[in-house]
Amino acid sequence: MSKKRILFIANEMSPYLEMTEFAEIVNKLAIKSNDSGLEVRCIMPRFGTINERRHRLHEVVRLSGINVSVDNEDHPLQIKVASLPNARLQVYFLDNEDFFKRKFVFHDENEQWFEDNDLRTIFFCKGALETVRKFGWPPDIIHCSGWMTGLIPAYIKTAYKKEPVFSHSKVVFTIGQNTFKENLGVDFQKKAIINANIKEKDLEAVKDANNTSMFRIGATYADAITFGAEKVEKSLATDFAKVRGKKVVPFKGWDSDLTEYLELYNDLASK
């Protein structure tokens, strides 16, 4: 029997970027899943704060040539890869000169919110799915974590629903702690429409274009929800704690052995 495949898509992962404690959990989950016999791959943005030499990133030439259309403009996608330290699995980094070369993540040196964080988010979400298409590697489970991945479950269930590579994929989305107070812009919902298979009404949950709405859209379209922090936005905790038809895994503390995640993956993959 072939191994079940799990894809982790995150905007942070230890040791490359650690903005919240969940970055270390993503690292541990990837390793634990790999050690448990799952075939694992990871995708994250190649923010300019990530040292390519230290982490031994190198470009994946066979995956070159992808252009990602965002807000009616094409942006070249560069894909780099590194081996996760102390583990035999690969992490793929999505890069673009305009969106990710800057030496800051979401705010500049004066703590000012980047005005193009909306386009960067859409580029990353669409780019991650285009990368998987290029792989030709159908994942059984896609686990999204971090607010920047919030559109991915919606895209899989709408814009990419006819793609064979995602036809059997189950999506897990982690609701974490809010980390920004700014807004992604009044046109974010409209800009996030990436092809004819998705409509503006499909993205109603993200109309407020804030941190909470990014978690809300991800949880709305996911097959299962996990909570990745002790304190999350109260409305999210209330709305998604008991949702009919979705598996929900509560937060079990930072010292959890993460068995609850492996049980969730195996349960979803068996259906």
N, C-alpha and C positions, 0 to 999 in steps of 0.2 A: 504493500500500500504506500502511495506517495505521501510525503510529508505535507501537513497542512501549512499554508503560507500565511504569515502575518506581516503587515506593513504598518510601521509606526510613522505617523506624520506629526511633527511637533515644531513649534517655533523656538523651543529651547530644549537642550539635552546636555547633560553633563558628559564629558568635561569641556564641551565646546562653548556653551553659553548657559549661564546659570543666573536667571533673573528671579525665579521663585524656587522653593524647595522641590517642586514637582519635576524639575530638570533632572534631579538625581533619581527620582522614581522611574522616569522614562528610560534612563540608562539601565537601571536594575531590571526593569520589565523586559527590555530587549534581551539582556543576557539570560535572565531566567527562562524566557520563552525559548531561546536558542538551546539552552541546556536541557530543556524539557522535550526536545525533539521537533520543535516547530522550525520551519524555514523562515528566517527573519531578514527583513530589510528595513532601513530607516531613511526618512527624508526630512530635511530641515533647510531653512534659508542659510546662505553663506553670507551672514552679516560681516561687515568690514572689521568688526572686533575680533573675529576668529582668525587666529594666526595660522596661515596655510603651512608655513615651514615647520612650525612646532608640531602640528597635528598631521603633517604629511599628506595634505590634500593634493590630488592631481586630477587633471581633466580627463573625463571619459570621452575619448574622441568618437567612439562608435555611436554615442548618443547626441552628437552635435547636429546642428541644422534645425533645431526646433525653434519656431517663432511663436510667441504667445501674444494674442491680440487682446488688448485691454483698452477700453474706451475708444475703439476704432483706430488704434495705433498698434503696429506690430513691434514687439520687443524681443530681441534674441535671448534665448535661454542657454546658459552655459551650465553644464552639469559636472560636478567634481565629486570625488569619492575618497574616503579614508576608512581604514579598519579601526573599529572601536577597540581601544586599549584593553588588553586582557580578555578579548573575546574574538572568536572567529566569525565575525559578521561585519557587514559593510554599511556605512552611513553615506548617503548621497546628499550633496549640498547644491541647492539651486542658486545660481548667481546671475547677475545682470549688472552691467556697468553703471546704469543710471539709478537703479533701485538699491543695490546692496554694497557698493564699493565704499561708501562713506564710513568713517570710523566711529559711528554711533549706531544705536539700534532704532529706537523710536523717537528720541528727542535729541536735539543738537547740544553743543557744548554749553548753551545758555538755558538748557532745559525746555526749549521750545519744541513743541510737537511738529513733526515733519508734515507739511501740507499734503504730501503725496503718499501718506500711509494708507490711504484708501486704495490707490493704484498698486502699491506694493503688496497689499493683502490679496487683492484679486489676482495679481500676477503669480504670487506664490501658490494660491489654491489651485488655479487653473494649471500652472506649470507642474505642480506635483502630479496631477492626474494625467497630463500629457506625457510626463516622464514614465509613468507606469505603462501607458499605452506603448511607448517606445521600447520599454523592457520586453513587452509581450509576456508579462509575468502576472497571471491572474491571482490576486490575493484572496484568501478565504475570509480573513479578518483585516479590516483597516481601523486602526486605533488612532483617533485624532485627539491631540491635546494642545492647549494653548489657544487663546482667543483668535489668533491669526488663522487658525485652521477651521474656524466656524462655518465658512461657506462650503467646505468640502462635502459633508454629508448631504447638503442640499443639492450640490452639483451632481453627485453620484446618483441621486434619486430622480433627477430631472434632466439636466443638460447632458449627462453621460449615461442615461438609463438604457440606451440602445447599444452601448459599447460592450462587446463580448467579454472583454477583459474584466469588467466589473459585474457581469451578469449574476455571479453567485456570491458576491462580496457582502458580508455583514459589517455594519459600521458601528464602532464604539466611540462615544464622545465623552470626554472628561470635562466636567464643569469645575473650574478652579476659582481662585480668588481674583477679584477685580484688581487690575494693575494700572489702569489709566482712567483719567477723568475727562479727557478730551473727546472730540467727536470726529467721525470719519467723513462728515460732510452731508449736506442735504441731498446730494445726488448719488449717494453711495448705493442705495437700493437699485437705482436705474443703471448705474455703471456696472453693477455686479451681474447683469444679464449678459451672459457670454455667448449664447447661441439661441437658435429658434426653438429649442426644446424647453426653454425656461422662460417664464413670464414674470412680470413685476410682482404679481399677486403671490407667486410662489415664495417670494422673499419678504413677505409681510412682516415676519418676525424680526427682521433686521432694520425696519424703517427708522428706528431711533438712532441707528448708526453709532451706538456707544458700546462700551465693554460688555455690559449686561446683555444687550441684544445680540452680540456676536456669540455669546454662550447659548442664548436662547435659540438661535437659528440652528446651531450645531446639534443641540439636544432634541429639537423638534423633528429633525430628519433622521437621527441615529436610530439604529435597532436596539441599542443598549446605552445606558448612561451610567457613568461612574462619577463620584465626587472626589476631587483631588485636593481638597483643603478642608481644614476644620471649620473655617468661616467662609461661606460664600454668600453672594447676594441673596437676601432673605426670600425675595419673590421667586427666585430660581429654585431654591431649596424646597419651597412650598409647592410650586407648580409641578416639579419633576420628581419629587420624592416617591410618589406613588402614581405612576402613569400606566394605565391599562395597555397591555400589548407590548410594553418595553421592559426589558430586564433592567433593574436598577441596583447598583452596588454602592452602598454608603461608604463614606470615608472611615477607614479603620485605623488611622494613626500613622505617623511617620515610621514607626518601628514594625509595621506589618511585614510579614514574610511574602506578601503579594499573592498568596495562593488563591485569594478570591478572584483575582484577574485571570489566572490560568483556568480556573473553573468556568469563568464566564466565556473565555475564548473557546474552550472545548465544547461548551454547551451550544454556542452559536454556530460553530463550525460543523456540528453534527446534524444540523437542521437543513 
